[in-house]
Amino acid sequence: MSDTAAEQSIFGDMSELEKTLSQDFTGDKVRAMVEYFQGIVEATQRMLTTARETNQRHLINQLLSGFQAAERVVRQIWETIHGTVLVM
């Protein structure tokens, strides 16, 4: 699957998040979301190393925190619904 198609699939899954998480018995969709968030976190961390302005660094840190939180929330909700640990 191309990056664009994978991204569109992930966005579609996120638009119906409750349904996606409850019907994802294998964890495949949640793993794709977590990997997507991790990729954004890595890209954001690289941006942080080159940011020079304090305001830039502050905004990048907020973005970084947001995607890290999204990853944790999605994973924790899936684990709670299915009563098992998500294995990556």
BELTANOR-V614676 format. One record per residue. RES is the residue in three letters. SS is DSSP state (~ for helix, > for strand, _ for the rest). Layout:
# BELTANOR-V614676
{{RES	SS} {RES	SS}}
This chain:
# BELTANOR-V614676
{{MET	_} {SER	_} {ASP	~} {THR	~} {ALA	~} {ALA	~} {GLU	~} {GLN	~} {SER	~} {ILE	~} {PHE	~} {GLY	~} {ASP	~} {MET	~} {SER	~} {GLU	_} {LEU	~} {GLU	~} {LYS	~} {THR	~} {LEU	~} {SER	~} {GLN	~} {ASP	_} {PHE	_} {THR	_} {GLY	_} {ASP	~} {LYS	~} {VAL	~} {ARG	~} {ALA	~} {MET	~} {VAL	~} {GLU	~} {TYR	~} {PHE	~} {GLN	~} {GLY	~} {ILE	~} {VAL	~} {GLU	~} {ALA	~} {THR	~} {GLN	~} {ARG	~} {MET	~} {LEU	~} {THR	~} {THR	~} {ALA	_} {ARG	_} {GLU	_} {THR	~} {ASN	~} {GLN	~} {ARG	~} {HIS	~} {LEU	~} {ILE	~} {ASN	~} {GLN	~} {LEU	~} {LEU	~} {SER	~} {GLY	~} {PHE	~} {GLN	~} {ALA	~} {ALA	~} {GLU	~} {ARG	~} {VAL	~} {VAL	~} {ARG	~} {GLN	~} {ILE	~} {TRP	~} {GLU	~} {THR	~} {ILE	~} {HIS	~} {GLY	_} {THR	_} {VAL	_} {LEU	_} {VAL	_} {MET	_}}
